[in-house]
Amino acid sequence: MDLPQSALVKRIKNEDVLAYEYMINKYTKTIYYLAHHILSPSLSKEDIEECVSDVFLEAWTRIDEFDEEKGNFRTWLLMLTKYKALTYRRKRTTDQVIAMEDFEIEDSYSLEKDVFLRRDQEKVIEIINSFNDVDRKIFLRRFFYNEKISDLAKAFNFSRSAIDNRLYRGRKMIKEALDYGGSENESPTQSIG
């Protein structure tokens, strides 16, 4: 079926469903392209398709406003598309505005926690300084300079298990002093990170 513009408009005004389908088949590509150009990438493909459907529905309901003497039908459809797409885009933008009351600002800083951490750090350093010279060096090089246990074993001429045991004892002393409670069943190799 090929309908000239005036016949198409006349049939749509007479609520001819076949003419409506003809309009959809003939102009979908053009309308979709314009809607996509205005709405992409901020809106999804489904939103663009919904906009196109709304344009055809609006053309159907507002066909009496179309005046053939003022312009052609395709241009009128494109104007409907432009305004409908802009409305969609504006609505999308306002939907994305979030009220300030919806934000919950979480302050994770705790002065009390900070004081306890500093106090704990000072106590840990005091405990480490109370270790004998070799154990203190091993402990500091392992946990402050992150040296490997195998490298410490070579540097101090100890076996790996001897290093593990010294680190275990040191950690246990720190836990007990901080009152974190060391596990009685914890083996030296489990305690080393």
Disulfide bonds with the S-S distance in Angstrom:
none
